[in-house]
Amino acid sequence: MRFRLNPKAIVSIVYVLAMFMVAMDATVLNVALRTISDELGIPPAAAGTLNVGYLVSLAVFLPVAGWLGDRWGTKRVFLSALTLFTVSSALCATADQLGTLTFFRILQGAGGGLLTPVGMAMLFRTFPPQERAKVSRMLVLPIALAPALGPIVSGLIVDQLSWRWIFYVNLPVGIPAVIFGILYLKEHREQGAGRLDLPGWLLSAPGLALMMYALSQGPLRGWTSPLIMGAGFAGMLLLTLLVVVELRAKQPLLDLRLLKHRLFRYTGLVSVCGAAGLLGMLYVFPLMYQNVLQASALETGLTTFPEALGLMIASQLVPWTYPRLGPRKLISMGLICTAVIFITLSQITVDTNPWFIRSLLFGVGIFLGQTVGAVQIAAFAQIPPASMGRASTWFTVQNRLGSAIGMALLSAVLAGVGTTTVTATGAMEPNMLAYRLALLGAAAFLLIGLWFALKIRDTDAAATIRKTPAGGLFVKLKRTSAVGSSESVAQQEG
């Protein structure tokens, strides 16, 4: 007996496994940095280069991902990137000094930079616009569950085993995903991919890398540091030149002409603001909960986990709410409600009931989860399949920059106000005002996103609102023999 899977199920399985691994990898390392620095005998600040190397490498390879997928085939590029990420994870676990560990993290960044845009292009080429609301149920798994599980899993691994296992845990996910993809994924190439836009890559790769470096290291080294100011200015200059060059290129690497699609433009801006607000909040709140409310790292992880549960429930609601409310109302309502919750979180005190805090974070997942789902469904409604690779690359670049901007600006608020104050007796105590202002800043990002959301027209996303017949993903089982074959089909709701 031989199994034949529906192509939609194949792409969904491989995409979710790969994105889950990449999303979790980012959060498990942060918890383990202090342990890694102690074991390798390096200052804690030096261990931060592990994140810097990853982010810079990701920024270098991210712009070229769409073209590589179109030119050489999405299956080949996606599985090569997934293999590189998995192998480099194993190599990270064997490293015995900072230099080699950083190098292997750079390899991970190269794989991670290619995975997301190519995987998203595969997904949206496979599912027509009217079926993408159902796909949101799968998209949210790596987005919601992995980042929330990461700190909890990392804390348990570091306490009970070794920091090396935070990299080894990628193998049971990555290896089956690669094998499954080799066996079942179908290749797709775009005949009109053309030649590599070399000027675009030579400007975008260092431009994005310098900007990511400046944004990630600015809060640590100081925004007035000559190195940070130089990197930020050089990155902005290169990206400005990139805009001029790409608008003149016949087949640009980052196709800015896609922004002429009103829906793609405004959903992209909403996505940037949403990423800045959410990732900024998830950065500030755990610091506040531990430093001001004196909670442990594990308690903090368990308190923030309801946000992931809310996101998963929201993913099941989106296929029902999206066609009834339309993207404009659904996105706007989600942003308003989440901004209100962020403002409420900024007012909690030591006496606040922990279950009230958890219910607020659960609400963040419910409301912002529907916003994220609706944005992903609507964004590509008017993008033709031939442009999907470059569109997904641009969308991913925006998200990465949005996350970096959110964390950088909110870190600047914490540093500017000061996270500690000196009492009348000369003792040092946490400064709650700094965290409150930072959380209000996260809410401000969402309200800016609301302004863009109100410019969305549901008529532009009409193709994604149409209802489809029941069915969705299904698996076919085919029995073959030398004489003949018989086929049975088992359908499961997507």
Secondary structure by P-SEA (a helix, b strand, c coil): ccccccaaaaaaaaaaaaaaaaaaaacccccaaaaaaaaacccccccaaaaaaaaaaaaaaccaaaaaaaaccaaaaaaaaaaaaaaaaaaaaacccaaaaaaaaaaaaaaaaacaaaaaaaaaaaccccccccccccccccccccccaaaaaaaaaaaccccccccccccccaaaaaaaaaacbbbbbbccccccaaaaaaaaaaaaaaaaaaaaaccccccccaaaaaaaaaaaaaaaaaaaaaaaccccccccccccaaaaaaaaaaaaaaaaaaaaaaacaaaaaaccccccaaaaaaaaaaaaaaaaaaaaacccccccccaaaaaaaaaaaaaaaaaaaaaccccccaaaaaaaaaaaaaaaaaaaaaaaaaccccccccaaaaaaaaaaaaaaaaaaaaaaaaaaaaaaacccccccccbbbbcaaaaaaaaaaaaaaaaaaaaaaaaccccccccccccccccccbbbbbbbccccbbbbbbbbcc
